[in-house]
Amino acid sequence: MSPRKRFNAFDDFPGAEHPDQPPAPLAPLSPAETPPEMERIERLAPSQMLPDRFQPRRLLPASLRAAFFSGEMDCYQAAAEWLAMARADPLQHAEVERLLAMGDSFGEHGQIKAITGSWVSLPGGRYLFQIETGERRFWAACLQRVATRAEQEPLLRVEVVRAPTRQRQVLENRHAEPPSAVGQACEVAALILAELDIAPDPGLADEFDYFRQARAQRMPTGLWDRLIPIMQLTRPRMVQLLNILQLPSHLLELADRHRLPERVLREVLSAPAQQWERLLRASIQNALTSDDVAELNASAPLNPAPAESRPRQVEPRPPLDPSRQALRSLRRFAFLIADLDEFGQAQALDEIADALIVSNQAEGIIVLLGELSRMLEARVTRRAQQGRR
């Protein structure tokens, strides 16, 4: 039997004769014509594309965003830095592994869903394809090329959209992966600003400042009703999410990376502003629930005196009972795992194992879980014996 020929998964969409150059802009339509939503499908290399800097869901780490979006580094240099960062950061390691798995699937099964966007002109007459949806697919291809040290750039299927919208962007994000509370807050803000025709200022140094503008706007009649079908949230819930944007940008970045729930962030915001960072970092380090944060907030003075006016010797405040913290965290873990299906449980445990290996905590956790398992077995056996009496 002759060996089966393997085809390139992207060859079903022929590219232009000169793939290194962007195509000429589309000819304008006459007033009588109705523009179709999708124009054409092409094949492009990642170096010909640029993600949307004001995409509500942030993917590229904060420490790389400024250099990448200013043009100081290209997409492959950013991907190399991201891979290096992931070796020491469990959260980034898990994200990068998911993207690399997506990149692997491109070679095995092909790119199932195209990237959408439109051509934009840059100073100097250069054109770049600005991504509307599909930033994960873009970075998956970049990371895969760097990780495998491939010489040739990958070619990705892109779908040219005549009129990209924030609505389509948000819908794509919500279908791809459940957003964090910070991500949802930015999505609500982006939709409001799009409805009010407030475009991002490219000169903004902090992307969060763009989303914060939504909190200062007067909402016209019917705006919330138009957002509800997209966000699938009630108006009060969306208002609560917008309130998260009161946090400083570095705390928003932390909360986003660690995917802190909105209820926890709400309790943090209920404290005086000078307590926000302390409570937020404690929530991350100890996996606190909203009740835990409320208790910790209640135990702190509402108006702490300035440092220079405090007594030199202050009785240290007793910390929360460690066994109580551990029990709450373990119960929360058990409830979350129990709510997942078999596939979700396997995926969650696999990611937890990866994170523990990266953080060099695996051996200690094995010993602790072994001891906990023996204690549980002893108690289960004792309960069964008591039941038979």
N, C-alpha and C positions, 0 to 999 in steps of 0.2 A: 504493500500500500504506500502510495507516495505521501510524503509528509504534508500535513495541512498547512497551507499558507496563512500567515497571520497578517491581518490588515491593520493599518493605522486607523484608530478609532475616530480620527478627525477628517479622514479623506472623503466622507460623504458630503462635505460642504466645501467645494473647491474655493480656493482663495484667489486673490487678484494675481495678475501676472508678475507684479512687483510687490511682494508682501512687506518689504521694508519701508514702503511709502504709504501713507494714508490715502484713501480714495478722495477724489474731489468732492467738495460739499454737494449735498443734494440740491437739485434745481428747485427754485421756489414754485409753489403750486399757484395756480390761478385762483381767483376768489371763488369760482364756481366749484372747484374741486374740494372734496372732503379728505383731509389727510388720514391715511390709515394709521393705526396705532404702531404696527411693526413695519419697518421699511425693508430691511434686508439682513441676511446672515453672512458673516465674514469670519475669517480666521486671523487672529492677531497674536503677537508675542506680548508677554507682560510688559516689556519695555516700551510698548506703544500705548499702554494704558495708565490711568491714574485713578486710584480710589477717591471717593468723595470725602474730603476732609471733614465735612459737617454731617456725615452719616451718623444718625442717632446712636447706633450701636458701635462702640469703639472696639476695634480688634487689635490693631498694632499697639504695643506697649507705649506708655506715655513717654518714656525716656528716649524713644526712637522717632516719635511723631514729628517733632520740630525739624530734625535733620532731614527726614525723608520728604516731608511736604514742602520744605524750602528748596529741595533739589541738591542738598549737600551730599546725599547718598542716594544711589538708585535702589530699585526694588530688590535686587539680589544682594547688595551690601546690607540693606536692612534685614533681609532674611537671614544672612549669615550672623549678624549681631543678635537677632532673635534666637537663633539656635544656640548660640553661646550662652545667652542669658538663661535659657531653659534648663541648662545643665545644673544650675544652682538654685533655681526657683521652681518649686513643685507646681505652683499654679500655672506658670508659663509652660512648664514641661507638659502638663496635661493638655493644654490648648494646642501646643505645637504637635503633639502626638496625634491629636484628632485631625489636624490639618494635613499632616503627612499621610495619614491613612486615606484621606480624601484624594491626595495626590497619587497614591498608589492605585486607587480605584480608577483613575483616569486611564492609566496604561492597561489595566486589566479589562475594564468594562466600557471605557469611553466616557466622555463628558456628557452626562445625561441631560443636564440643564444648562442652557447658554447663559452667559453674562449679558446683562442689558446695559445700555448707556447711549451716549451720543458723542459725536466729534466736537471738540472745542478748539478754538485757535488760541495760540499762545503768542507772546511777544516774539517777534522775529519771523513770523509766518509759519511756525511749526504747529502741527496738529497733534492732539492726543485724544484718545478715547476715554472720556470720563465715565467711570462706572456708576451706574444707578443701583443695580442689584447684582450680587454675585462676588462681593469682596472676598468672601471665604474661599471661593474657587480660585480667585486671583492669587491670594497668598499661599494657597495649597500648592499651586504650580511653582511659585517662586521658591518656597521652602524645599520642595521635592528636587528641583534642579540643583540647589546648593548642596542638599544632603547627599545626593548621588553623584555630585561633581560632573554633571552632564555638560558637554561642550555646547550643544545646540540649545537654543531657547525652545521651550514648548510652545505650541500653537493652540490657542483656546478659541472655542466658538463664542462669538459675540453676536448679539442681536441689536441692531441699530434702532433706537426708539426716537421718534421725532420730537416727542414732548415728555421727557422724564418728569416724574412727580414724586413728592414725598409720600403720598398715599401708597403708591406701588412699592416704594422702598420699605415702608413700615410693614406692609402686609407680607412682603418677602421675608423680612426679619422674623416676624412672629411665627411664620410657618416653618422656618429653618430650625430654630432653637428657642426655648422659652427665655425671654430676656430677663436680665436682672432688674431690680427695682430702679436703679439709676438709669439703666437702659430704657425702661418704660417711661420714666420721667422725661427723658430726652425725646422719646418718640411723641409723647403728648405735646411737648413744647414745639417740636418741629412741625407737627400737623397744624397747630394754632398759627404759627408764624407763616406757614405756607398759605393758609386760608386768608391771612391778612396781607399777603404779598410782601412780606418782609424777608428779603433774601440775605444770606450770610455776607458779611463784609470780609473779603479775603485778607484784609489787613489785621483782623483780630488775632492777637497772639494766643488767646485762650478760647478754644472751641466752646467750652461751657458758658462763656459770656454770651454767645449767640443764643443758646437755649434759655438762659436766664431772662432774656428780653420778654419771653412769653408771660412771665408773672406780672409784668408792668402794663400789659395791654388791657384795654377795655374790650370785652368779648361781645361781638354783635349778636343779635337775636338769631337763634338757629344754629350757631356755631357748634355748641356742645352736641346737638342732635346729629350733626354730620360726622362728629368724631366717634360717637358711640358704636356704630356698626364696624368701624375699622379697628378700634382698640378693644371692643367687646368688654368695656368697663362702664360703670355708672359715672355720672358727672362728679359726685362727691369723691369717688375713688380717684378719678383723674386729678382733682384738685389736691388731694393728699399726696399724690405722686409729684405734682409740680412743686409742692412745698419742700421736697428733698433738695431741690436746686438752691436752697438757702445755704447749704453746706459749702465751705471753701472748696476750691477745685481739687486740692490734694486729698481731701477727705472723700470727695466724690469718686476720685480715681480708686482709692482704697476700697470703698464700699462696693464699687462696680467689680473690681477684680475678685473680691471675696464673696460677691453675690449676697450681700447682707439683705435680709427681708425688709420690706417697707415698714412693717410694724416695729422692728428694731430701730430703724432710722427715725421713725416718728418719736419713739421714746428718747432717743438721743437729742432730737431737736427740741423736746420739751424742757430740756435742761438749759441753764444759762450758756451762752455761746462759748465762754471760756472753758466749759466742761466738755464740749463736743468731742474734741480729739481724744481726751482721756477715755470717755465712754465708748467711743467707736473702736479704739484700739483694744480696749478690754473685751468688747463684744467679739472681735476677731480672734484674739488670743485664747479666750475661754469658751467660745461658741455659745455665747449668752443668748437666751431668749428675750423677748420683749419684757416679760415679767422680771427677769433677772436684771435687765438694764434699769427698769423702773425702781427696783429695790436698791440697786447700786446708786442711782440718782438720788433716792430719798435719803441715803446714808451720808451724802456729801453736803457740806454747808452751801446754802443758797447764794450767799454773798461772801465768798472767802476774802479775808483781808489781804491787802497788798503784802508782798513778801517782806518789805522792809519793816512793816508794822507788826508782824507776827512775833510771838515769843520765840526765843532761840531754841528752847527745848519744848517740843510738842509731843504729846503722847501719841504714838502711831495708832492709826485706826485699824482695828482687827479686820483681816481680809475675810471674804466669804469662805465658808466651810469648804475645803477642797473636795471632801467626799460628796457633799451635796452638789457641787458643780459637776463632778464627774458623773454622778448618777443622772442628773438632768441631761447632760450631753449624750450619755449612752442611751437614755430613753428616747431622746429626739432622733438619734441615729436609727434605733430599732423601729420607730414609727415610720420614718422616711423610707427605710428599706422595705418594710412590710407593704407599703403602698405601691411599690413598683412591681411590674410583672417579672417573669423569670428572666427575660432578656435584659430588662433594665437593672435588675439586681446584679446580674453577672457583669454588666458594663460598669456599674458603680463600684463594685468590689475590685474590678480590674484597675480602675483609675486610682482607687485608694491605695492599692498595693504599689502602683507606680510611684505615687507621691511619697509613700513611706520609704521606698528604696532610695529615692532621690534625696530625701532629708536625713538618711542614715539612721532612721528610727525603727527599721524593720525588725532587727534582732530583739530589741527591748520590747516591742509590741508582741512578738511571738511568745516571749516568756510571760508577759502579763496576761495575755489571752489564754495561755495554757493554764496558768494558775486560776484564772476566773472560771475556765471550763471545769477544772477539778472541783472547785467550790460549788458550782451549779449542779454538777452530777451528784455530789454528796447530798445536797439539799433535796434534789428531785428524788433520789433513792429513799431518803428519810421520810419524805412526804408520802411516797408510795407505801412504805412499810406501815406508817401510821394509819393510812387509809384501809389497810387490810385487817387491822386489829378490831 
